[in-house]
Amino acid sequence: MPEVTTQAASPRPTGSVILTDKLIARRVTERVKFYDRKTPGLYVSVTTAGVATFYLKFTDPVTGKQRSGWLGVHGKAFTVADARARVYAIKGLGTAALAETFRDRKAQQAKAGKTVAEVIAERVEWMKTPVRKPDGEMRPRIETWSNVASHLRRFLSPRLGRKLASEVSRSDIQTMSDDIVAGRLGVPSISNARHMRRAASGLFRWALRREYVTSNPCSDLEPLDAEHPRTRVLSEAEIKALWWGLDRADLPWDRRTRLALRFELTTMLRSAELLGAQRSELVDLDGDRARIDVPLRRVKKRRVLKQPLSDLAVEIIREALTSDAQQHVFMSPLSDQPMNRQAMATALRGTKRKDGSVKTPGICALLGLKPFSPHDLRRSAASWARLIGQPMSKIALCLDHRVTAEDGIKLPPVTGRHYVHAEDRELTEKREVLQAWADELRRIIGEPEAKAVDWTELRLAA
């Protein structure tokens, strides 16, 4: 399926050769063309990236000018012998039909000739193109595009980037998945293999609709082993050590980052939902029905989340808001902007230098706690709420999970999605759970222990 490009006639190089697959496979320092001595009109263009493309040069009977028709890209599926056979077949059509054939197939060949790297670039641009969302804002078509792009560029581009997208096989994807799991592409990770498969499958589904490929090579892959669910729940002693440990003056992490950790433990909100909190989203902070209205762009389920605030959560907010001019509750140490999404996780685990040595110790290490993530705080809050007798259905509401059962009876998904909209009732039930958890949290943390002697201050005073 060739492509036509019109160009002025140019003299044929005297150095024509007998084309071979071995000759074409050699690396070149600049783009070169080799004309085949055995097949008049056949030539191959080789780029510095190692991509070799076959063309047929002929004279258009209408214009009298020479034209070059695209034949295919050199590879295991299209060798020199295949190119010669195609030239003989095309020439058998006659000169007039030959020119028309090239014109009709131009668009199709342009699509079929795209490499994986080119398709990835187009897909990323498509994902990040702003479109109007249900709330009226213009945001990227796929709001998690940067994560998807990262998986495509980390795994597919290095290994398959130069390959034609139409030639990628199921074996290519399966081999890459196996290598990720086995650790041949970094740290062994079933999670990374799953993310790679999901990103690649989306890429090839998108390419299939645009006729860049004829099938999705990610279909019917061997199932990955099950990942072990995370079950880390902080104990009573750990919660107390963390709560008061966050007040230590010698911690090398910003105070608002530490307050954000307390806030996640108190409210059960996700990190992305709370870190972007703004003053304008706080409702009735001075009353008895305080809450935060999280806009849908920050909510995983892409719906407005109204989360009641316990008296303990309100105390944290008041400490975080240090001035009337401050708009972001947990603002960045650099300016009145949202804190980086990874700020809490980084503070907990610390940072390392390139050689693997510790650059800044994490809060977990400094407080002598077994490592945990910000999401483990959310899980711990939900687990403790259940331990003090709160119903699972109400805890699910606090976590912004779909309620699938009530009093042991399974509920059809359509019930809550389309029929039952009782916002006031839900807010009341969530407030009961979160305030009960806040009361239990106050019992757990108790009073702060006697302040340790700061020997640095004593030495400075001396």
N, C-alpha and C positions, 0 to 999 in steps of 0.2 A: 504494500500500500504506500506508494511514493508521494513525495512532496515536491513541488515545483518551485525553483528559484530561477529568475531570469537574470542573465549576466552577459556582458559583451564577450565576443569570441576572443580567445587567447591562445597563443601557440602551444602546442602540446610539448611538454618537457622532453628533452632528448633522453633523459635518464629513466625511461619506462622500464619496468621490471616484471618478472613473473611473480605475481602476488602469492604469498604463502601465509598461513596462519602464524607461523613463527616470526616472520618479518613484521607483521602488523602488531604483534604483541610487544615489540621492543619499545622502551620508553624513549621519548624525544624531548629536546630542549625547547622546541618551538613547533607550532602547527605545520605539518607537512602533508603533501599529497603524493600518493603513489598510483601511477596508471598501470593497468594490467596489460602486458604484452600479448597475452593469450586471448583476451576478450576486448575487442575495440569498444571504446566508450566507457568501460568500467574503471572506476578509480575509487580510492579510499582516502579519507581525510582523517589524520591521526592528531589528537590534541595532546598537550603536555600532561593532562590528567589521565591519559591512557585510554580515552574513548575513541574508538575507530568506527567511522561511519562510511558505508558504501553508497556511491552515487552512480548514475548512468548519465553520461553526457551525450546529447543528441541535438540535431538541428530541427527547430520548429518550422514546419512547412508554411505556416501562416505568416510569421514574422521574419523568417530567414535567420533568426538569431539562435545561438546555441543555448540550450537549457540543461539544467541538471536535475534529475529526478532522484528523490531519496529512495533507497532500497532497503536499508536496515542497518542495525548496529552490530558490529562483530562480537561474537560470543559463542558459547557452546551450542546455542540453538540456531546460530546463523554464521556459518563459516564462509571462507573464500569460495568453496565449491558450491554452496547454496547461493551465493551472490551471482556466480557465473550462470547457474541454472536459471535464476530469475531473469537475468538479462536476456538469455536466449528465448525464454517464454514471452517476455514483453516485446521483443523485436518481432516475434512472429505475428503480432497484432497488426503490424503495418505502421508507417510513420504517423499518419493522421490519428489513428486510434491510440497510438502510443502517447501522443501529446495530451489527448483528451483524458486518457486514463490517469495520467499524473495529476491533472487538474482536479478531477473528481475525488481523488484520494488524499488530497493535501491536508485537509483538516483532520482526518482520521489518523494519518501518520504522525502529525504533530502531537496528537494525544498519546498514541501508542509509543512514541519515542521519548517520553518523559522519564527521567531517572527518579529514584526514590527521594533523593535530596530535593529535586525540583517540586515534587508533589508535596513533600513536607513543608517547603517554603510557602506554597500556595495555601495549604491547609491552615497553617499558622496565621497567615494574613486574613483568611476567611473567619477564623475563630475570634480574632481580636478586633474585627470590624465593629464599631459601635452600632447598636440597634436600639430602638425604643422598647423599654421593658414595661411590664404591667403597671409599675408605679409611675410611669411617665418619664423616667430618667433614661438618658442615653448611656449604655454601658456595653462592654464587649459581648458579642453574640454568645460566646461560651466564656463565662466569667472565670473559670478555672483554667483558661487557655495557657497560662504560663506554666502550670504543672504538667499539662499534656505535652506542651512543646518541649519541656525539659526531658521527659521520658523518651520522646521521639529522637531528640538530638543526642542524648546520652547513649542510647542503645542502638537505634536503627541507623542513624547517619554514619557512624564510624564503620559499621560492617556492611551495610547495604546501600549506602548513599549513592555510589556510582553505578549501581545496578539498575537496569530498566525496571520500573514498577511492575510492568506486565510480565516480567520474568521471575519475580519473587515467588518462591514456592512455599508450600506448607512446611517442607523440610527446613527451609531457611529460618522460619519463625520458631519451629520446634527446637532446632539446634541452639538458637540464641537463648530461648527460655531455659533449656537444660544447662547451658553455660552459666547463666545468671544464678540459678539454684545451686550449682556446683561450686560457685565462687571463682570461675575462670574469668569473670568480668568485674572483679571487685569482691566485696564481702558477700558471702553466700546469703541469698535473700529470696524467700518465696514471695514476699511482698513486692519486691522490685520486679520479679518475673510477672506477677499478676498485673502490676501497673503497666509494664511494657506491653503485655498482650492486649490490655484494654485500649491503650493509646494506638497501637498498631491496627487493631481491629477497626477502630473508629476511622483511622486514616484510610484504610483500604475500602471500607464501606463508602466513604466520601468519594474516593477515586473511582469506585465502580459506577456510581451515579453519573460521573462525568466522563465515563467511557475511557478512562486512562488504563484500566485493567478490565479483565473479563471475568475475574472471580476473586473472592476474598481468601487469601492464603491463611488467614487466622481461624478459619472454620475447622471444626472437628480436631482440635489439638488435644494432646493427651492431658487429662485433668491434672492440675497441680495438687500436691499433698495439702491437706487441711492445715491452716495456720492455727496455732494455739491461741485462744482468746486471752486477752490480758485480764488479770484478776487482782491486780495490786490494789489493796484497800489499806489505808493508814490506820494503825491501831490507835487506841486512846492515848497511849504514852507518846506516840509519834506526832499526833495532832497537837498535843500540848507543847512538845519540844519545838515543833515548827512554828506555832503561833507566837510564842514568846521569843523564840530565836530570831524571828524576823525583825525584832526590835533592836537587835544588837547593833551597836554603833560601828563595829569594825567590819561589817559586811560590805564588800566592794560593789554592791549593786544598788541602783537607784531606789529611793524610798517608795515611789509610786509603783515600781515593778513588784515590790514586796506586798504593797497593799492590793495589787491586782491578784496576787496569789491567794490572799485571804478572801478576796471578793469571790473568786471562783469556788472556793471551798464553801462559802456561805450561801451563794445563790444558785449553784448547779448550772450556771450558764457556760457555754463554750467559750474558749479563749477569743475566737474571732468576734463573738457577739459582745463581749464585755470590753475588749481593749479599745474599740472605736467609740465607746460611750461618750455622748455629748451632753452638756448641761440642758439643752433643749429637749432631750429625750426623757428627762426626769419629771415625774408627775407627783404632785402632792407630797413633796419631800418633808414638809412641816406638819402634815396631817397624819391620820391613822390608816390611810390607804395608799401609802407610797408605792410607786412601781417605776419600772423603766420600760419604755416602749422601743424595742429594737427594730429598726427598719428592715424590711425583707432582704435588702441587698447584703446584709451581714448574717442572715439566718440561713442555716443549712437547708431547710425545707422551703426557702424563698417565700416566706409569709411573715407578716408582722407578728412579732413575739412580744406579748405583754407579760412581763415577769414581776410579780409582787416583790417588794423589798422588806425584809424583816428589820427590826430595830437595829440589829447588829450590822446589817448591810448598809443601812443609812449612816451609821457611825463611820464606817469605812469611807463612804463617799464624802462625808463632811471633812474628813481628814485629808482626802486627796484633793479637794477643791480648796486651794490655798488663797485664792483671790476672786473677786467678783468678775474680773476680766477673763478668767480662765474658762475656755469653752469645752475643752476635752477633759473628761474626768481623770483618765490615766494618760496624761499627755507625755510626749517624748521629753527626755531630759534636754533635748536641743531646742525645742520650740513647742508652741501650742498646737501640736499635731498629734494624731493617734500614735501610740507606742507601736513599735515594730511587732508584727504578729509572732515572731519567734523569741521575743524578749523574755518571756517567763520561762520558756523551755531552756534557753541559754543560761539564764540566771541559776536555774536548778542544777544543770549539769556542768556549768563552767565552760571555759574555753581552753584550747590547746594550741601550741605552736606547730609549725610544719613538721618538726622532728618528733612530735608526739608528747612532748613535755607539757606540764600544766602551765598555762599562761595566767589565767585567773580562776581560782578555785570556785566551784559551784556551791550553792547554798546547802545542798544535800551533804556534800563532803564536809563543809565547815560546821554543820550541826550534827554530824555523825549519824545521818539517817540513810537507810537503804535507798538507792536511787529511785525516783519516781518522776512522772511527767505531770504537766498541768492537768491533762485529762484524767489522771488518777485521782485528782482532788474532786472532780465532778463525780467520779464513780464512788469515792469514799463517802461523799455527802449523801448520795442516793442509798448506799448500803446502810449507813447509820440511821437514815430516816426510816428504813424498813425495820431495823433492829428495835427502834422505839415504838413500833406498832403502826406506822403509817401505811395506808392501803397502797398496793402496787399500782392501781389505776391512777391514783392521785400523784404518786411519785413520777409516773410516766408523763403526766401533764407538765410537771416541773422540768423534766428533761426534754420537753418538746418532742416526745415520742408519740406515735399513734396509739391510742387506747384500743386494744383488741379484745379485751374481756372486761366484764363487769359482774361482780358477785359470782364468779365461776362460769358465767355464760359468755361464749364467744360472740363478739359483735362483728357484723359484716362491715368491711371498710367503707361502703357507700353511706352507712348511717351517719358517721361523723363528718364525712366529706361533703355531703350534699343536703342532709336533712336537719341534723341537730346542731344548732349554733347558739349555744347558751354561754356567752362570754362572761357574764357576771358570775354565774355559777362556777365556771372554771377558775376565774380569778380568786374566788373565795376559797375553793378547795386547794389551790396552789398556795395561797397565803397561809392556810392552816398548816400545811406540811412544812413550808419554809420557816415559819415562826417557831414551830415545834422543834425543828432542827437547830435553829438559832439558840433556843433555850437549852437544848442538850449540849450544844457546842460551848455555851458559857459554862455549863457544869463541868465539861471535860477540861477546858483550859484553866478553870479556877482563877486564882490570883497569880500574878507574876512572881517568880522566885526572886530572892534578894539579888540585887544588881551585883554582878561580879566586879571585882576591883580592876580598873583599867590602869595597868602598870605603865603604859605609855604616857598617860596623862600625868601620873605621879612623877615620872622621870623629868617630864617637861617642866612641871611646877618646881621641882628641886633645882 
